[in-house]
Amino acid sequence: MRSEHSTLPLFLFLMVAALAAFGQATDDKQATFFMGRVKYSANDGNDCGGVGHELMQLVSRASTIKVQEERKVRLIDPELFETPFLFMNGHQDFVLTEAELVNLRKYLSHGGFFFASGCCTSPGFPKAWRREFSRIFPAEKVKPIPYDHLIYRSFYKIDRVRCLHEPRDIQLEGVFYEGNLVAVMCEDGLCCAFSANNTCNSGKGVSPEDGQKLALNIAVYALTH
């Protein structure tokens, strides 16, 4: 277990290994961490536009690894398989095409990791995400991730996340493949919390402090499992 103030030089080694597994060839790509911002269905990947930069900064502050700006990628692009960490967010309902589902199935079953967040606690996106991501692996439906899972211990030790506007705890939800967590979603405006200090979602969802901790835990987990 690493302390909250430790750096993560192991990140560099793990990211190189992850990128090599995806067939990356250049030294520049192997020396950096980057996030693929997903364009999907009719969404252009611009919801809450500062999310990618802020997540990269969280990783940079917690590690010795060099980070790059996010890259936009469609689920049907060949570049999908050169991007070990994907991020997706939005406000509205969406439907994935059969081609997008086929690529996601291949991507997640070959070591890729997917992080998603609803924006501004809008209900349309998380409802659609649960439905669409439950279509990827017929036997694996989206389900809550219990607090004893390692994703809540990968950097910060998180025992409980309270919702700001409702009397309930917030749990991440995910898709598992052969026992491995491969996709994670938070419905409660997590991207708003860690990227905009919750200013666009004031008083709702995840607090800025919990949002930063959860986002960093997800990134660390993706790179170490």
Secondary structure, 3 states (H helix, E strand, C coil): CCCCCCCCCHHHHHHHHHHHHCCCCCHHHHCEECCEEEEECCECCCCCCCHHHHHHHHHHHHCCCEECCCEEEECCCHHHHHCCEEEEEECCCCCCCHHHHHHHHHHHHCCCEEEEEECCCCCHHHHHHHHHHCCCECCECCEECCCCCHHHCCCCCCCCCECCCCCCECCCEEEEECCEEEEEEECCCHHHHHHCCCHHHCCCCCCHHHHHHHHHHHHHHHHHC
